[in-house]
Amino acid sequence: MNKIKKIVVIVIIFILVFMLHLLYFKLKLAKEACGIIAWFQEYIKGQEYFLGLSYALSFEFIVFAFFKFKENRNNALKVAMGGSLFAIMLWV
């Protein structure tokens, strides 16, 4: 996968997770808040967007780490084997 496709996928995941959190908050307050804009004002006033950004960034990092793992799968295996061998040598 080339670099531009990876960036697009990561950005789409970020936006999707942030929008899902926004939708979750809207549905959670749908019964309590009356009016169309009341739930969004509550979202901003309660600073819930920070939680949405946190979720979005964590999922974005998961996707980024997965792409990096796929790129460096062989190197990661060698490092893990070396680290395991070193740990065994220190144990004994």
N, C-alpha and C positions, 0 to 999 in steps of 0.2 A: 504494500500500500504506500503510495507516495505521500510526501509531507503535507501537501495541501488537503488531501482527503482526510488525513489524520486530524489536522486542525479543524476541519469542518465538522467531523464527527464529535470531537471534544466540545466544540462550541454548541452544537445541537444538543448534546447531553446536558450541558450546563443550563441552557435555556429551558429544555424540557423539564428538568427536575425543579427549577425555580418556578415554572408555571404550574407544575403539579402541586407544589407546596401552596401556591397562591389559591389554586382551586380547592385544595383541602381546607384551607382556612375559610374560604367563602362558604363551602358546604357546612362546615362546622358551625358558623355563625348565621346560617340562613334562617334558622328558626328564631334566633334571638334578635337579630338586627332587622329593623324595618326600614325600607328604603333601599334604593339601588346603590347609593354611594356610601351608606353607613358602614358596611362591612369593610370597604377599602380604607375609609378614614380610621377605623379601628385597627386595621392592619398596619397602617403607617404610625398611628399614635402609640400602639403597643410595641413598636419596633420589631414586629414579627418578620420583617424582610431580612433582618440579620440572620434569623434562623433559616430562612429560605436560601440565602446566600451560602450559609454554612453547609447545608445539605448539598447544594449544587456544586460547591467547590470540592466536597469530599467525593462525590460521584465522578466529577471530572478527573480527580486525581486517580481514582480507581481505573478509569479507562486509559489514562495516560500511562499508568504503571503496567497495565496489561499490554499495551502496545510496545513499551520498552522491553517487557519480558519476552514478547514474541520476537523482537529484533535480536535480542542478546541471549537467546535460550541456551546456546552452547557455552557461551562465556559464563553464564550464571551457574550452569551445571558444574563447570570446572572450578569456579570459586567455592561453590558449596562443598564439593569433594575435598578441595584443599583445606577449607575451614574445618571440615569434619576430621580429616587426617591430623590436622594440627591439634584439635581438641583431644583426640585419642592419645596423641603423643604427650600432651600435657597431663592427661589423666593418669597415664602409666608412669 
